[in-house]
Amino acid sequence: MTQTATPKQASVTTKALLSFFLPLAASAMMMMGSHSIISSALARTANAAAALAAYSVAQSVSSIVESPCHNIKRMAIALLDDKASYNAIRGASLIIFLIVLSTVLLIAYGPLGPVIFLRLLGIPSSLYQETIQTFRIFLVFPAIAVLRSFYQALIIKQKKTYVITINMMIRLLLMVIVAQVVPRIPGIPGGGVGAILLAVGVGSEAILSMITAFTWKSNLAAESTTRGTPLRPSTALLFYLPLAAASILESFSKPLINSGLARTASPELALAGYQVAYSFAWIFVGIAFNIHQVVIVFANDAAASAKVRRFVWTVGLITTCGLLLLTFTGGTSWIIENIIGVDASIRQTAVNNVIVLSFMPLTFCLSELYSGMLIVGRQTSSVTVAKLMNTAGIAVATFSIASFLPQLAPYLAGLATLFGSIVEGIVAYWRTKATLSPGLLKPKRGTQA
C-alpha cells in the first residue's frame, strides 16, 4: 500500500501547485480588474450614480439567470477524461444553454421584468427603464458563458493554465480600448455602457479559449480509465444539477444585498458605492476563485489533500493581509478616487465596505477548499447545502441591518457578504467531515456519492 501511494505524494509539490494556480490567480485578479474598467467608464457617463446603479442591478439579475452556465466548467473538470465524456458534456451544455436563454428572453421582453426589478428588488421606478435596457444587452451572455466554461475546462484539464492568463490579458486590452469609445456613443443608456464592455471582454475570452482548446481534443483518451461505462449526457446532468442549484443560490447574494441597499436612506448612493467596492475588493477575492480547481485536479489522496489544504490556508492569509494593508494605509481610497475616478460621496461608501470585505479572501478560500473536496468526493448535493446557508446568512444580515441597524447601512453590503461566506465555510467543512473519509476524498461507507 505504501509503495503505490508514494508516487502520488511525490507528484504533488508546491512548485506544481504554484505553476498551476498562479496563472489562474493572475487571471482572476485581471478579470476583477476588468470590472474596475467598467466602473470607471460608468463613472464618466452623464449620470454616474444612476448608470452604476442600473448596471449593478441588471448585472446581478443576469448573473442569477446565467449562473448555471458557469458550473459547466466544474462539471467538465471533474468528469472530462475521454472522448465519450467530451461529447456527453457538450450535449449537456447545449441543453443548459437553451434553458438559460429562454429564461433571459422572458425577463428581457416578457412579463417577468417589471416583477423582478420593481416588485422583488424594489428599485425606484425612475431607474427601471435604464435597468431593463441594460439587461437586454445581457442576452448574449448565455452563449458566451457556455463556450467559455466548456473550453476553459479543457484547457485546465491539460494543465495549460497559462493560456487562460494570456486570453485574459487580451480581454483587458480590448476592454480598455472599447471603454474609450462606448461612453461617447449617443443613444446607449448609461448602464448599457457597462454591459457592452463586459460582453466585449468575456466574449473575446470565450472565442480565444475555444480556438485554443479545440486543438487539444485529440489529446483525450479513447476510453476512460476510471469509468466502466461511457459517460452519458443524462449522467453528467445528474452530477451537474446540484452544482447549478448552488450557483443559482450564490448568484442571489448580490440582488439580496441590492434589495437591502435600495431600502436605505440614499439608495442610488448606496448601490453605486457597493458596485465600486465590489469591483475593487474582488480583485483580491478573485485570487481564490479557482481554489476548487486546484483541489479537483491535485487532491487525489490523503497526502495530496493535506498539501492542498496547507496551500489554500497560505493563499487566503496572504491575500487578506495584503488587502488589509492596502486599505489601512490609504491605498484603497486613493485608487478609488484617482484611478476608478468616483466622487467623494461614493468613495467613502465604497471604502467603508472594502474595510469589511478585506476578510473575504480568507473566508472564500476556505469555503472553496471544502466545496472542492466535496466535488471530488461526488458529494455535490452538499455543495448546494453550503450555498443555501450562505444565501440565508446574507438575507438575514441584509434585512436585519436595513430594518433594525440603520447606523450600519454604510457597511451593510460588506457585512452581509462576509457573514454569508463565513456560514458557507462552516457548513462546507461540516459536510466534508460528515460525508468523506478522514483525509481521503471518497465517501464514507453508507454515504451516497
N, C-alpha and C positions, 0 to 999 in steps of 0.2 A: 504493500500500500504506500509506503513512504517513497519508494523509488518512482512510482507513477505520478505522485503529487509534486515531486521536486522540480520537474521541468516547468510546470505551470507557475510555481512560486518564483522560479528564476526569471521567467519571461516578463513578469510584471515589475518593472523597475521605475524609479522616479523619473528617469530620463524618458522612458516610453510614455509614461503618463503626461509629462510635460510636452513632449513633441506632438502628442495627440490633442491635448487640451488647450495649449496656448494659442494656436491658430483659431480655435473655436471661441476662446475668451476674447481675443482681439476682434474677431468678427462681431461678437455680441456687443462689445463696447462701441464699435463703429456703428452698428445697427441702431443702438440707442442714441448715439451721437447724431444720427440722421434725423431723429425726432427733434433734436435741438435746431437743426437746419429748418425744419418745418415751423417750429415755434418762432424762430427768427423771421421767417417770411411772413407768417401771420401777424407778427408784431408790426410789420411795415404796411399793413393794409389800412384802409381809411378808418375803420372802426375796429381797432385791435382787440379790445375786450370781447366784443360780440363775435368776431371771427374765431378767436381762441376758444370761446365757449361753444360755438356751433360745431366746430371741428371736433372738440373733445367729446361732446355728446354723440355726434354722428359716428365717430370712430369707435366709441365704446360699444354702441349697439352693433355696428358692423363686426366688431371683434367677437361678440357673442355668437352671431349667426355663422361666421366663417371659422370659428374655433375648431369644429370637427375636422376641417381640412388640415390643420397644423399637426394633429395627432397621427396623421398618416405617416409622418416621419418616425415617431416612436414605434408604431406597428411594424414598419418596414425594417428598422434597425434590429428589432427583436426577432423577426420571423424570416427575413430575407436571407437565404443561404444557397439557393439553387435556381435554375431557370423556371421550374414549375412554380415556386413561390413568387418569383418576379411577376409571372403572368397573373397569378391569383391576386396579389396585392394591387396590381394595376387594374384588374377588374373591379375589386372592391373600391378602389379610389374613384373610379368612374361613377359608381352608384352614389358614393358620398357627395361627389361634385353636383350631380343632378338634384339631389335633395336640398343641398345648401343653396344652389342657385334659385330654385323655386321659392324658397323662404325669403330670400333677399328681394325678389320681384314683388312678393306680396306686401312687404313693408314699404318698398320704394314707390309703388304705384297702386297698391291696394288699400284696403281699409285699416290695415294694422298700423300704418304710420302715425296718424293722429292719436290712436290709442296708446301706443308705446311712448311717444315723445311728450305728448301733452298730459295724458292722464297718469300713466305709470311713473314717468320720470319727472313730471311736473315742471318742465321748462316754461319760461314766460312765453305767452302767445306771440310776442313781438320777435322772438328768436326762432319760431317754428319754421318759417319759410326758408330761411338761410340754412337751417339744420337739415331739412328734408332734401334741399337741393344738393347739399354736401353729401348726404347719404347716397343719393343716386349715382354719384361718381364711383362709389364703392362697389357697384355692380360687377366690375371687372375682377374683383379680388378673389372670388371663389376659384376661378380658373388659375389665377396667379398662384394662390396658396397651395393648390393641389400639385401643380407642376414643381413648385419649389420644394415642397415637403418630400415628394417621391424621389426626385433625383438627388437632393441633398443626402437622403438616406443611403443611396447607393455610393455616393462619394465617401460618406462616413464609414460604411462597411469596408471600403477599400483602404481606410485609414489615411486617405489623402486630404486631410482636413485643411491643409494649406491652400487648396483650391478654393474653399469657401471664403477664406480671407481675401484672396485675390479678387473674387467676384464681388465681395463687399466693398473693396476699395473702388472698383469701377462704379458700383452703385452710388457711393458717396460723391464721386466726381460728377456723375450725371445729375444728381440732385442739386449740387452746388450751382451747376450751370443753369439748370431749369429754374432754380429759385430766383435767379436774377431777372428772369423773363416773365414768368407766370403772373406775379403780383401786378404787373403793368398792363396786362391784357384786360380791356374793358368787358364787362358782362359776366365775369366769373365771380360768384359770391365769395365773400371773404374766407369762409370755412372751406370752400371748394379749392382754394389755393393749396391748402394742406393736403387734401385728398388727392389732387393731381400729382403733387410732389411725391407722396407715398406710393402712388401707383407706378410712377416712372421708376422709382428706386427699387421697389420689390419686384416689379415686372422685369426689369433688366437682370436682376439677380436670378430670377426663375429661368429666364431664357439661357443665360450663361451656364447655369447648373445643368440644364437639360442637354445642352450641346456637349459639355464636358463629360457628364456621367454616361451618356448613351454609348460612348465608345467602350465603356468598361463592362457592358452587359455580357460580352463574350468571355469575360473572366469568371463568370459564375459557373459553378459545377453543374454537371448534367443532372445529378441526383443528390438529394440531401443525405448527409452522413449522420444526422441526428433524428430524422423522422422516418417512420416505417412506410407511411403513405404520403403521396404528394399533397401539398397544401392546396386547399380549395378556397375560392373567394368567400364562401359561407363561413369556413373555419376562421379565416382572417378577420371577418367582420365580428364574429363572436369574441375574439380576443380584443378587437378594437373598441367595441361599444362601451365598455366601462371607462376606457381612456377618453372617449369622446364625451361621455357624460361628465367626467372630471374636468375636461377642458371647458365645457359649456358652463359648469358651475364656477370655474375660475374666472371666466370672462364676465360673470355677473358682478364681480367685485367693483369694477370701475363705474358702471351705471348706478350701483347702490350708493357709492360714495358721491357721485354726481347728484343723485336724488337728494341726499342729505345736504349737500352744499347749495342746491337750488332753493332750499328752505331756510337758508341763513339770511342775515340782515342785508348783505350785499352779494346776491347770487352770481352776477357776472364777474365781479372781482374775485370771489372765492373760486369759481370754476376756472378762471384764467390763471390764477396763482397755482392751483393744483396741476393744471396742464404743464406749466413751466417747471414746477418742482418735480413732477413725474418724469418728464423728458430728460431732466438733468440727473436726478438721482439714479435713474435706471441705466445710465451709462455704467455705473459701478455695479448695481444689482445684476445687470446683464451678464457680468462675468460668470455668474452662477447658473445661467440659463441652460448650459449644456452639461452640467454636472451629471445629470442622469444618464447622458450618453457615455460618459466615462465609466459609470457603473455597469451599464448594459454590455459594453464592449470588453471590459477588463475584469470585472469581478465575477470570475467563474469558479472560485473555490474559496475555502476559508482563509488561506494566506493572502490571496489576491484581494478579497473583500476587506480584510484588515488594513492592507496597504492603501486601498482606495479611501477608506474611512479617514485615515490619518491625513491623506492628501486633501480631502474635502474640508476637514476642520481647518487646515492651514490656509487654504484659499479663502474661506469665509472670514477668518480672523484678520488676515492681512487686508482684505478689501474693506471690511468695516472700519478698521483703524485708519486706513487711508482716507476714506470719506469723512470720518470724524475730524481728522487733522485738517483737511481742506476747509471744512465748514467753520471750525472754531478759530482758524487763522484768518478768516475773512475772504478766502479764495472763492468760496461758493457765491457770496454776494457780489464780488467783483465780476465773475463770469456771467452771472445772470444779468447784471446791469450793462456790462460793456461788450460782451460777445453775443449773448442772446438779444439784448437790447430792449428790455421791457422797462416801463416807467416805475417810479418809486413805490407806488401803492401795490402794484402786482409783485414787485420784487420782494417786499417784506413778507407778504403772504407766502410766497414761494420758499423763501429762506426758512420760515417757521416750520414748514412741512419737511424740508430737507433735513433739518436737525433730527427729527424723529426717524425719517427714512434712512438715516445713516446706519441704523442697526439692521436694516433689511438684508444686506449681503450675507450676514452670518445666518440669520434665521432661514433665508431662502436656500442657502447651501444645504442646510441640514434637512429641510423638507424634501429637496430634490434628491439627496443621498438616499433616504429611506424609500422614497417613491420609486427610484431606480431599482433598488433591491427588490421591491415588490413586483415590478415589471419582469425582472429576470426570473423571479420565482413563480411567474404566471399568476400572481395574485392581483390582477388588475382591478377587481372589484374593491379591494382595499384602498387603492389609489382614489377611487371615486368617493369612498367614505371620508378620506382625509380632506379632499377638496370640498366636500359638502360642509364639513365642520369649519373650514376656512371661510367659506361664504357666509355661514351662520354667524361666525365671530365678527366678520366685517359688518354685517347687518346690525347686530346687537350694538357694536361700538358706534357705528354711524348714527343710528337713530337715538341712542342714549345721549350722545353729545349734543346732537341737534335739538333734542327735546328738553333735556334736563341740565346740560352743562354748556350753555351758550358761550361762557367765557373761554372755553377750549375750542371754539369754532375755528380760529386761525390754525390750529393743529389737527383739525378733525380728520383730514384725508390721511395724513401720516400716521396718526394713532390707530385709525381703523385698519389701514393696510398692515401695519406691524402686528397688531393683535391677531388678525386673521392668519398671518404667516406663522406666528408662534403656535396657535392652536393646531394648524395643519401639521407642523413638525412634530408636535407631541403625539398626535393621533397616528401619523405615519410610523413613528418609532414604535408605538404600542402595537400596531398591526404587524410590523415586521417581527417583533418578539413573539406575537401570538401565532403567526402562521408559518414562519420559516424556522428551520432547524438552527440551533445556535451556531453561528459562524459560517454556516453553509447556505447558499442561495437555492434551497429546494424546500418544497412544502413539508411541514410536519406530517407525520402519519395521521390520517383521518381528516386532513385539511384538503379541501378540493382545490385543484390547480386551475 
